[in-house]
Amino acid sequence: MSSPAGPPAPAVPQQPVPAGSAPWVVTLGETMALMRSAAVGSLAHLSSVDIALGGAESNLAIGLRRLGVPSAWVSRVGDDPLGTRVIREVRGEGVEVHCGIDPERPTGLMVKSRPSATTTRVDYYRAGSAASAIRPDDLPVGLIEHARLLHLSGITPLLSESAHATNAAAVQRAVAAGVPVSLDVNYRSRLGSRERLAELLGDMLEHVDILFGGPEELSILAPAVAEDDHRGLLRALSAGSRREVVIKLGADGAAALAGGDATEIAEAPGHEVDVVDTVGAGDAFVAGYLSARLEGLDVPARLTRANACGALACTTPGDWEGSPHLRDLDTLLAGTGADPVSR
């Protein structure tokens, strides 16, 4: 795990957020500039790349916004052209942006290439980035308190000690205000070990109301349960709590256990689509599930929407570009017998 280099992150003045204008979902985390090759081949030989952006939390915020849920994203970027691009693109999708400009550190960078027709390589240049220096003071006054949900990921606490402290502060504020907390484990092995992530998430897990992850990710928080025991993972992580646990199974769909007194596990199948790029599909899945939950839909309907969102995200290149609108979901679900999801 890398800690930010240089002096402490300069303070970014924050203004209180009026309750009437508050977004429904608040999320925080690093969004990087993304350079990707459209052609197959090594970057050692290709002559050009496209510039985009990607980050789990901003992907989620964009996905929610496209589904009609007002969302806000909190982060930091460098005082550089890539940081300007990140802010412009996220804001352009209708997300409320609270992003400090760090004059001392650069915007993180992700480089994605296709060495062969069947493989994808991703390289990160995020050590010492502006977002790794995020701190509790970057959380705007009243933003979390007036939201309906706080969503976090397991990526942010592995960035640095200050990023972990910011995650923890966000959870504390949400709990104090009675705002539910959502967490997507979203494990990134290049940032730290499974044991380190389990340690960092351990303290906040008791405050998590909705937990997402694939089998290998949920097993980080329930090491006594085998990864292939999907029902066991759901029961272990929801037992004795009100927590709602959702396991993402990719093309095989998803399952969930609502927690509390619930004993019945809900399941929903996946969809067959022409896969172009799976990056960001998990974030679109979570956006679909949370949007349905905020609308008051039951767990099976939440899973149905989530699976449709994840599937459609796979049909377009990019981390967030394929996140669907409600009308797109109706088209996909029309042939499955599922109820329309648009209103």
Secondary structure, 3 states (H helix, E strand, C coil): CCCCCCCCCCCCCCCCCCHHHCCCEEEECCCEEEEEEEEEECCCCCCCCEEEEECHHHHHHHHHHHCCCCEEEEEEEECCHHHHHHHHHHHHCCCEEEEEEECCCCCCEEEEEEEECCEEEEEEECCCCCHHHCCHHHCCCCCCCCCCEEEEECCHHHCCHHHHHHHHHHHHHHHHHCCCEEEECCCCCCCCCHHHHHHHHHHHHCCCCEEEECHHHHHHHCCCCCCCCHHHHHHHHHCCCCCEEEEECHHHCEEEECCCCCCCCEEECCCCCCCCCCCCHHHHHHHHHHHHHHCCCCHHHHHHHHHHHHHHHCCCCCCCCCCCCHHHHHHHHCCCCCCCCCC
